[in-house]
Amino acid sequence: MDRETVQRAGEILAEAWLVDGAVDFPSELLPSDREAAYAVQDEMARLLPEAPTLRAAGWKVGATSPGVQEAEGYDGPIPGRIFASTVFEDAASVPLARCRNARVEAEVAFRFMAAPHLNNERFTHDYLAKMVTAAPSFDITGTRYATSCRVGWDRRQNMLAGIADNGNGGAVVLGRWTSSWGSIDFMQLRVDLRIAGGKSAPNLWAQSRGDPLLALAWTVNQVYERGFELAAGDVVLTGSLTEPQPVKAGDRVECRMPGLGSLSCQLSRA
């Protein structure tokens, strides 16, 4: 994928992010591989105005488990930036303007108390675990692509397009941070996620649940390999522990993660 194509694709996505719009993305601009998809994502972020609300406040990652990757036809996780303007606190009202085809995922979030410095070839999850606090979180996914173009893409094209579109980013809700999370077995953690007072969403288990600590290490290493760094205060969301749930304006979303905490939000149209 040549530089001119990367730039054009990044321009289209940056504009869509700025106006919370959907675009009929030209098929000739679709990334052909992961390297091209990362390049488009980075170009999109570079072209956004240098405003505090559009700075990267962290990173998120989806499709962190072998089971989900196999089911979706992906060849690996789907990373993206978290922009400051998309971050909300517990009990906030969250607009769905940029979250077309919105789905809510209940995830473990980690926040760095200090910037990680790479002394060896790769970060280990044991090293990173000593540097972070944890909190329950919602990843509310969205898309900048119009349905008219997405229906013609195969699963690999949808994966690469999702990477380019900031990991299908929309909005993030963060709960209360705690340092007392070390004894939690995230692979056995039963999460109670409910939409509009309905039934608890099915949890992902076994091969369909990605380990949040391994996802943290994968994401941080991937960020540094691309030439970026994390700072104190940056957040990393580590993939859904429940089946993603469709949501709409007016829904109230509530979640409990035993030992970690609870959080909620109210979804609005704008």
N, C-alpha and C positions, 0 to 999 in steps of 0.2 A: 504494500500500500504506500504510494508515494506521498511526499510531504504535502503537496497541493490537495490531494484527496483527504488526508487527515485534517488539514486546516478547514476545508469546506464542511466536513462532517462535524467538526468541533464547533464551528460557527452556528450551524443549524441547531445543535443541541443547546448551546449556550443561550441563544435567543429564546428557545422554548422554555428553558429554566427561568429566564428573567421575566417572562410574561405568563408563566404557568400555563403554557399552551401545549397543544398536541400538533405534531407535524406529520405529513405524509412523506416519510423519509425515503429518498431515492435509493433504489436497490443497488445502484452502482457505487454508493458510498458505504455500503455495509462492510464492516471489517471482515477480512478473510481468515484471520487467526487471532489468537490471544494477544500477541504483541501489537497488532494493529488496533485491537479493541482498547488496550491500555493507552496507546498513543492518542486515540480519539478522546478517551476520558480525560487524560491529562491536558489535552489541547482545549477541551471544553472548559475545564476549571481555570486554565490560564487566561482565557478570553473573558471571564466574568470580571466585572468591575472590582477594583481593589477596595471594597468596602468591608467593614468589620462583620457585617451580617453574612457576607459571602466567603469569609475565610473558612478553611477547613478546621473544624473543631474535633476531628477524629476520623475514624474509618469504620466501615461495617462490612460484614461478609455473610453471604448466603450459600446454600447448597453445600454445607460443610461435611455431610455424611456420604458414605458410599451408596447407601440406599436411595437417598434423594437424587444424587447425581445419576444413578442408573435409571431411576424412574423418569427423570426429566430429559435424559439424553445428553447430560453435560459431561465434560471431561475434567471437571474440577470445580472449586469454589468460585463464587461470584463476588468480587470485592468492589467497594465504592467509597467515596468520601462522604463524610457527614458535614454539611455546611451549618454554620452557627445559626442561621435563620430558620433552620428546620428542626431545632432542638427545643423541646418543651419539658416543663417540670410536671411532676405528679399532680393529678387532678386538674390539669389545664384543659382549656377548650382548644381543640386542634382543628384548623381548617383543612378541608380535603381538596382545596383548589388544585394543588399540584399532585394529588394522589389519585389519578384516574385508575379505574379498576382496582380500587384500594383493597388491600388485605392486611390484616394485623397478624404479626408474629410475636410471640412471647420469648424473650431472649435474655441471656445474662450479659450485662454490660460491665466492662472494666474501665477504670480511670487511672491514669498514671500519676503517681505522686512525684515522680521525677522523670526526666527524659532518659530513655534507654540509650546507652552508648554501646556500639558494637565493638567488642574487643576480640571476639573470635569470628569464625566464618559465618555462623548463624546464631540467632537467639534461641535459647531453649525455653520451654514453658516453665520449667522450675525457676529459672532466673527471672523471667517476667512476672511470675506469681508473687515474688517478694516486693514488687514495685507498684502493685495496683490495689485499689479498693474495688468492691463489686456492688452491683445494684440490679434489681429487676428492671426490665425495659420493654418497650414496644418498638418494633420496627414496622412502620406503616408504609408499605411499598406503593410505588406509583410508576407511571410511565410517561414519557414524552412522545411516544409513537402513536399515531392514529391507528385505530382498528383496521382500517382499510389496507394498510401496508403490512401489518403484523400477521394477518391471516394467510398471507402468501409465503411466509418464512417457515423453514423447517426448524427442528429443535436446536440444531447447532447455530443457525443464524439468529434465533431468538436469544440464545446464550450470549453470543458475541455482541449483539445489539444491546442486551441488558448490561453487560460490562461497560460498553461505551456510554450508556445512559446512567453512569454513576451508580452501577449496581442496582438499578431499579429503585433508586432512592426516592423518598417522599417526605416523611416526617419521622421523628424519633421522640419518644417520651421516656424520661429517666426517673427512676425511683430514688429512694434515699440510699446514700453510699455507706458501706460498712467495711471495716477492716477484719471483722470476725466471720470470715466466710471459709476459712481454710479447711474446716472439717466437713463441708458439704460435698456429698458425692453427686456431682452434676449429672452423671449418667443414670442415676436412680431417682433424681429429683422429680416428684410428681407435681406438675404445674396445673393450677386451676385457672384457666382463662375462660371468661364468659363475655358474650356479646349481648347487650340489651337484656340482661337478666336471664338469658337462655341457659342451655345445658353446657357443661364444661367441655371445652374443645378437646378432641383426642390428643393425647401426648404422642410424640415420636419416641420410639424405643429401639434398642439394639442397633442394627445397621442403618436405621433411618435417623438416629440421633447423633449429631456431631458433638464431640467433646469440646466444651467451651474453652478450656485451657489450650488444647491443641489448635483450635481455631484462632485463638489469640496469637500464638506463636507463628502460625502460618501467615496471618495477616500482617503482623509487624515485619516479618522477614520479607514478605512480598513488597511492602511499602519501601523498605530500605533498599531492596534490589532495584527498584524503579528510580532511585535517586532522591527519595524524600525521607524525612525524619519525623519522629513524634516528639512532642514537648510535654512538660508537666501540665496536667490538666486535660490532655487529650483523652478521648473516649474511644473504645473499640467495642462494637456489638458483634456477637460471636455466632449468630445463626439460631434459627428457631428451634425451640424444644417442643412445640406443639404444631399440629397441622395448621397452616395459614388459614385465617378465617376472613371471608368477605365482609366488608362493613360499608355503611352508608351514613350520610349526614343524619344526625339525630341519635345515632347509637351511642350508648355508654359502654365503655370497655373497662373491665375489671380483671385483675390478676393477682393471685397469691402464689408465692414461691416459699414454702416452708424453710425457715432458717435464714432466708435472704430478705424477705419483706413482701410488701404488696404495693400496687399502684393502680391508678385509674386515669381515664381521660374521657372527655365528652367530645364527640366529633361533630363539627359544624360544616356548613356548605362553604362559607367564606370567612 
